[in-house]
Amino acid sequence: MKILSTEDQSYTIFSDQFSTSYHSLHGAVQESMHVYIQAGMYGYQKFFGLPKTLRIFEMGFGTGLNACLSLMESDTLGCKIMYHTIEKYPLSSEFAEAYTRMYFGQPYEEKLQILHGLSWDFPHALTSNFEITKVACDFFDFKVEQKFDVLYFDAFGPSTQPDLWGEKAVSKMYDLLADQGILTTFCAQGQFKRLLKAQGFVVHSLPGPKGKREITQAVKS
Ligand SMILES: C[S@@+](CC[C@H](N)C(=O)[O-])C[C@H]1O[C@@H](n2cnc3c(N)ncnc32)[C@H](O)[C@@H]1O
């Protein structure tokens, strides 16, 4: 594992286990904002308006960057966020601390520190607008009664983790979402989009962030 600097002055991690980085090297924050906050969180608002509470599910907590940006955005969004995130291979506390320290003096530092320090499997109300539950488990084992409005699907790509982009995974994504829900992901693979359509999603290919032609937004309605 090593920490890498990306083009927008934010940081990502290179995983030795998966031989790939957690984010785009063109900009970790830029990618997360574009794919998950804009197309996911604000995408939901565009399609369905703002609910009293927006329920977000993230596949892959990783560095905590998507959770951190969602927390930061919760002040502007105008509704409460209930955020669930799962992680099968949590970073060691030493490594999470080293990643967090890269943002020394920036607003991300304190928030990432708080997010990484939270105990697993319990809800934590971080502000009056933001509650988070981190669950240490495999995507296929994650079970919960409630449904979600927004799904950030942020696994490693299909060439690295083919199972997480196949039929069984897509069916699970569909089940996790409420009747009106939105899935977003950086992945624009044709086979994945065909599976989403076959499952019943309306699929939109949106322009990607710097360095990526397209991303995928899938609407369940
Ligand atoms: C592309 S990284 C993104 C992480 C995160 N969203 C971030 O901003 O750092 C993919 C993440 O999914 C996690 N992961 C991989 N396979 C998983 C699985 N089967 N179940 C749960 N998490 C998984 C990895 O450990 C990694 O943290």
The ligand as an ORCA input file, in Angstrom:
! r2SCAN-3c Opt
* xyz 0 1
  C     -12.162      1.926     -5.595
  S     -11.943      1.720     -3.845
  C     -12.952      3.072     -3.320
  C     -12.990      3.344     -1.876
  C     -13.690      4.573     -1.353
  N     -14.984      4.830     -1.890
  C     -12.806      5.768     -1.294
  O     -13.240      6.863     -1.657
  O     -11.669      5.622     -0.862
  C     -12.909      0.229     -3.576
  C     -13.167     -0.119     -2.132
  O     -14.052     -1.253     -2.059
  C     -13.583     -2.160     -1.073
  N     -14.077     -3.506     -1.411
  C     -13.601     -4.322     -2.376
  N     -14.333     -5.452     -2.463
  C     -15.302     -5.358     -1.539
  C     -16.384     -6.198     -1.164
  N     -16.584     -7.378     -1.765
  N     -17.220     -5.791     -0.177
  C     -17.008     -4.591      0.453
  N     -15.977     -3.744      0.137
  C     -15.148     -4.114     -0.850
  C     -12.073     -2.026     -1.163
  O     -11.410     -2.505     -0.028
  C     -11.918     -0.524     -1.359
  O     -11.892      0.148     -0.140
*
